[in-house]
């Protein structure tokens, strides 16, 4: 199609490329799958990761035909976990780059929650890349109780041991408990 996204209708493919390799225990025949995943992640970083203005938050934009849509589905918040899971098995100097990108993107995913009065992230957020308006604003404000950000926080916590990530996941859980009953 004409849209390239790590959000709806694109997220699972990228995640399953990596998981296919992992489930095959890194078999030689599956090296091509890992290399394809790495190439895709490198392209994502080069073509889809953009920065907000003025706070320089990283987000995964969508490409629609030749233009960039400054929006990110909550579903794309699986990307930090995927990068963290792929970093240790990646070739060359990619591990450090994937870990750094995961931390940067996860910060934005958490901000999608903390920037709302309820503490619940919008299904789709819009990002400002050129003015002094808020970096993150809801484009589709509904919340479907998706696990992607919490999953990424869990993997980041397990990787780093930093309590901040556990605290952020707990705050999201509390917002779910408070506002979705």
Phi, psi and omega per residue, in radians:
X1 nan -3.001 -3.068
X2 -1.605 -0.107 -3.094
X3 -1.966 2.318 3.026
X4 -1.941 2.134 -3.055
X5 -2.599 2.643 2.923
X6 -1.793 0.178 3.065
X7 -1.666 -2.559 -3.084
X8 -0.940 2.406 3.126
X9 1.275 0.152 3.103
X10 -2.466 -0.381 -2.981
X11 -1.080 -0.838 -3.015
X12 -1.126 -0.649 -3.113
X13 -0.976 -0.851 -3.074
X14 -1.174 -0.697 3.112
X15 -1.120 -0.729 -3.078
X16 -1.289 -0.455 3.017
X17 -0.992 -0.860 -3.138
X18 -1.148 -0.800 -3.097
X19 -1.142 -0.545 3.079
X20 -1.082 -0.786 3.109
X21 -1.102 -0.811 -3.118
X22 -1.095 -0.768 -3.130
X23 -1.143 -0.464 3.105
X24 -1.460 0.119 3.097
X25 1.045 0.544 3.098
X26 1.221 0.436 -3.126
X27 -0.945 2.536 -3.119
X28 -0.929 -0.694 -3.126
X29 -1.106 -0.346 -3.095
X30 -1.675 0.012 3.135
X31 -1.015 -0.600 3.125
X32 -1.100 -0.582 3.117
X33 -1.189 -0.778 3.109
X34 -1.096 -0.766 3.137
X35 -1.087 -0.660 3.109
X36 -1.145 -0.724 3.105
X37 -1.089 -0.794 3.125
X38 -1.059 -0.774 3.130
X39 -1.058 -0.711 3.132
X40 -1.142 -0.746 3.129
X41 -1.155 -0.684 3.086
X42 -1.093 -0.758 3.094
X43 -1.124 -0.697 3.115
X44 -1.021 -0.835 -3.103
X45 -1.108 -0.698 -3.097
X46 -1.297 -0.601 -2.975
X47 -1.939 -0.447 -3.029
X48 -1.973 -0.411 -3.136
X49 -1.409 2.144 -3.123
X50 -2.228 2.960 -3.107
X51 -2.011 2.498 3.040
X52 -1.398 2.909 3.049
X53 -2.198 2.320 0.201
X54 -1.719 -0.075 -2.944
X55 -1.582 0.021 3.043
X56 1.011 0.769 3.055
X57 -1.461 2.407 3.124
X58 -1.499 2.416 3.035
X59 -2.537 2.741 3.127
X60 -1.680 1.832 -3.129
X61 -1.346 3.028 3.006
X62 -1.893 2.532 3.025
X63 -1.844 2.144 3.098
X64 -2.061 1.911 -2.991
X65 0.992 -2.134 -3.094
X66 -1.689 -0.017 -3.066
X67 -1.902 2.779 3.135
X68 -1.740 2.273 3.023
X69 -1.706 2.121 -3.087
X70 -1.415 1.039 -3.125
X71 -2.411 2.704 3.095
X72 -2.489 2.203 3.038
X73 -1.239 2.587 3.041
X74 -1.000 -0.570 3.123
X75 -0.949 -0.526 3.141
X76 -1.210 -0.165 3.123
X77 -1.302 0.044 2.952
X78 -1.347 -0.314 -3.032
X79 -1.008 -0.764 3.100
X80 -1.016 -0.762 3.121
X81 -1.090 -0.753 -3.135
X82 -1.081 -0.774 3.116
X83 -1.098 -0.723 3.127
X84 -1.132 -0.675 3.129
X85 -1.248 -0.539 -3.137
X86 -1.491 -0.371 -3.056
X87 -0.989 -0.848 -3.067
X88 -1.138 -0.363 -3.102
X89 -1.853 0.072 -3.092
X90 -1.441 2.738 -3.080
X91 -1.535 2.781 3.047
X92 1.067 -2.465 -3.088
X93 -1.660 0.348 -3.094
X94 -1.199 -0.554 -3.040
X95 -0.952 -0.868 -3.122
X96 -1.109 -0.703 3.133
X97 -1.152 -0.717 3.131
X98 -1.160 -0.715 3.113
X99 -1.106 -0.743 3.131
X100 -1.137 -0.782 3.120
X101 -1.088 -0.688 3.125
X102 -1.048 -0.796 -3.134
X103 -1.116 -0.733 -3.124
X104 -1.152 -0.786 -3.138
X105 -1.205 -0.650 3.132
X106 -1.118 -0.657 3.082
X107 -1.009 -0.726 3.118
X108 -1.197 -0.721 3.118
X109 -1.057 -0.721 3.102
X110 -1.143 -0.691 3.121
X111 -1.115 -0.488 3.064
X112 -1.047 -0.522 3.074
X113 -1.435 -0.894 -3.003
X114 -1.227 -0.283 -3.115
X115 -1.478 -0.028 3.141
X116 -1.875 2.673 3.136
X117 -1.077 -0.550 -3.109
X118 -1.525 -0.261 -3.045
X119 1.395 0.207 3.098
X120 -1.870 2.313 -3.110
X121 -1.270 2.602 3.014
X122 -1.264 2.748 3.063
X123 -1.090 -0.654 3.093
X124 -2.392 2.293 3.100
X125 -1.942 2.633 3.062
X126 -1.929 2.508 -3.060
X127 -2.116 2.401 3.140
X128 -1.618 2.220 3.139
X129 -2.034 0.130 -3.028
X130 -2.524 -0.049 -3.075
X131 -2.394 -3.011 -3.117
X132 -1.687 0.189 3.066
X133 -1.250 2.962 -3.103
X134 -0.967 2.499 -3.140
X135 -1.026 -0.747 -3.041
X136 -2.107 2.277 3.036
X137 -2.455 2.565 -3.128
X138 -1.160 2.319 3.000
X139 -1.766 -0.721 2.969
X140 -2.199 1.759 -2.948
X141 -1.270 -0.234 -3.102
X142 -1.129 2.673 3.131
X143 -2.158 2.217 -3.101
X144 -1.812 0.373 3.098
X145 1.003 0.722 -3.095
X146 -1.321 2.592 -3.059
X147 -1.623 -0.055 -2.932
X148 -1.009 -0.799 -3.128
X149 -1.173 -0.744 3.134
X150 -1.126 -0.673 3.068
X151 -1.035 -0.803 3.137
X152 -1.141 -0.668 3.079
X153 -1.107 -0.711 3.119
X154 -1.075 -0.838 -3.123
X155 -1.132 -0.710 3.123
X156 -1.128 -0.721 3.097
X157 -1.074 -0.802 -3.137
X158 -1.104 -0.600 -3.118
X159 -1.309 -0.688 -3.004
X160 -1.833 -0.463 -3.044
X161 1.322 0.102 -3.104
X162 -1.366 2.142 -3.084
X163 -1.081 -0.435 3.136
X164 -0.898 -0.731 -3.089
X165 -1.201 -0.644 3.073
X166 -1.170 -0.713 3.118
X167 -1.101 -0.714 3.122
X168 -1.140 -0.709 3.098
X169 -1.115 -0.694 3.125
X170 -1.114 -0.713 3.115
X171 -1.093 -0.680 3.093
X172 -1.144 -0.776 3.107
X173 -1.023 -0.779 3.135
X174 -1.099 -0.654 3.087
X175 -1.134 -0.699 3.054
X176 -1.042 -0.828 -3.116
X177 -1.081 -0.724 -3.073
X178 -1.285 -0.703 -2.932
X179 -1.927 0.057 -3.071
X180 -2.171 0.291 3.132
X181 -1.593 nan nan
